[in-house]
Amino acid sequence: MTAPHAHNPAELLAQWWSAYAETDEGDHSLPPDERLAVIAPFGQAWPGPLVSDDLVTGTDEIAAEYAEVFAAQHPQARLGLVAAACGADALTAAGWGGPVNYDNDTAKFSAVVRDWERRFGVRVVAVGFDTLHLSVAAPPTNTQGALRVAAEHFAFCPDNIWQGSHPYTLAAYAERLVGMNSWDFWWD
């Protein structure tokens, strides 16, 4: 496994987007036209991350609130402590392997989560075998911004869209992100 700081999050997301937005017949379960419909309006071209220069505040309060909700909904969850500079780095330090079916270098995912910590005030609240639960202090506040964040989520974890809530499109997923103070990911 590499180190999170060795990766450029924007480049990782662009590479992953390119791989998941491919329309060749390959081993994809969707035909090319349906695949493009899922990721509309962006198509095969990576739209880039949502740029945010706003100062994010309230990260600890939002994380604490989400942790309480998560613990209440998952009473079997256990506390884990990891010596790391931040939650994103804890994923790598702990050797978490949630997205192993997509990439077995957790540091790449840590690099993206680190970037989200800075841009959106996310905090790692919980991890499972193949799940990641983040609190979000500064979620997108409009559909346009949410669509860009949805593109990042698709590149990071395409199963959120491909196997998430119906309808299975980036646009529908984006609508659910507006004002949402938690992001949950799972890899099949």
N, C-alpha and C positions, 0 to 999 in steps of 0.2 A: 504494500500500500504506500502511496506517495503522501506528501504533506499538503494540507489545504492551501497554503500560501503559494504552492508551486503551480496553481491553476488560475487562469483568467476566467471568471464566471461568465462573462458575456460570450467568450469564445466557446466555452463548454455548451452553453444554451444554444448557440448557433449550430454547433456540430450535431447536437442531439436533435434539434429541430429538423435539420437537413435529413437525418436518418429516418425520423418518424414521419416526415412529410413526403417521403419518396412515393412516386406513383407507379414504379415498375411493378410487375406482377409478383416478384419475389415470394416471400413466405408470409405476406400480409393477408389478413383475413378479409379485408375490404377491397373491392375493386377500385381502380384509380379515381373514377368520378365521385364515388361515395367518400373516399379518403379526402379528397379536396373539399368536399362539402362540409366535412367535420371541422376542418381548420380554416374555413372561410371567415373573414374576408382576406386572409393573408396569403393563401396558396403556398407554394413551395419556397417562397422567399422569406427568410427570417426577418421579422419586423423589428427586431432589436428590443432591448429591455426598456421598461418604463423608466424614464429619467426623473429623479426626484432630488431636489436640492433643499427641500424643507427639513428643518431640524425636527427630529422625532422625539417626542416626550411621552412620559407615562408608560414606558415599556415594562417596568417592574410591576406596576399596578395592574395592567392588562394581563400580564403573565400570571400574576397571583390569582386574579379572577378566573381565568381560564383553567388554571390548575385545580381550583376548587370545583368547578363544573365537571372537569374531566374525572377527578377523583370520585365525585358523587355518581357519575354515570358508569364508572369502571371500578367498583369497590375491590376487585381482585388485583388492581394495579399495585405495584410496589415501588418504593422510592429507591433510586439509584444515584449514587454520587460518583462523579468522575473528575479527576484532577485535570482541568483544562482551562484555558483562558476564557472560553465562551462555550455556549451550548453547541454551536456549529462544530467547534473543534472537538467537543466531547464525543460526537458521533464517530470520528476517526479514532480518537484515543481509546474508546471502548471497543473498537473493532466491529461496530454495528454493520450488519450485512443486508439490511432491508431491500435495497434495489439490486441485489446480486444477479437477478435474472436479466438486468439491463446493463450493468457495469459493476465489476467486482472491486473497483477502487473507490471506497467510501469517501476519500479525501476530495474527490471531484464534487460530490454532493455537499460536503461540508463547505467547500469554496462558495457554492451558490447560496447556501443558507447564511454564510458569513455576509455575503453581499446583501441579502435580504435583511439581515440584522441592521445593517447600516441604512438601507433605503426605506424600509418599512417598519423598523423596530420589532422584528420578529424575535421570539425566544423559543427555544426548544422546550416543550412542556412534557412530552412523553414520546417514547419510541416503543415499538413492538417488533415482533419477528420481521414483518414486512410493512410496518406503518411508521409514519412520522407525524407528530401533532405539534403545530406551532401556534403561539399566540401572535397577534398582529396589532401593534399599537397604531399604525398609520395605514389602514387598508385603502384601496382605491375608493374614491368618493363619487365617481361617475362611470358610466358605461364605457366611454372611450378609454379611460385609464384602465378599467377592469379588463377590457379586451386585451390590452398589452400584457397585463399581469397573467391573464388566462393563457396567453401564448407562452409565457415563461413557465407556467405550471405544466403545460402540455409537453414542452421540451424536457422539463425536469422529471415528470411522472405522467406519461401519456395515458396510463390506466385510469387516472382521474377523469379523463374525458371519454376514452373509448369504452370504459366499463362503469362509469359513474351514473349519475341520475339522468333519466330520460328528459329531454332529447339529448343525444350524444353529440353535441356540437360545442365548439369553442364559444360561440356567442351565448348560448344558453348557460354554459358554465360561468362566463363572465358576469352575467346578470346576478348570479348567486354570490359573487365576490364583492359586490358594491357594499361597503360599510361592514363587511364581515371581519370580526376580530379574532378569527381562528382559521387556520388552513390545515387541512388534513390530507395526507397522501398515503396511498397504498400501492404496492407493486405486486402484481399477480405472478 
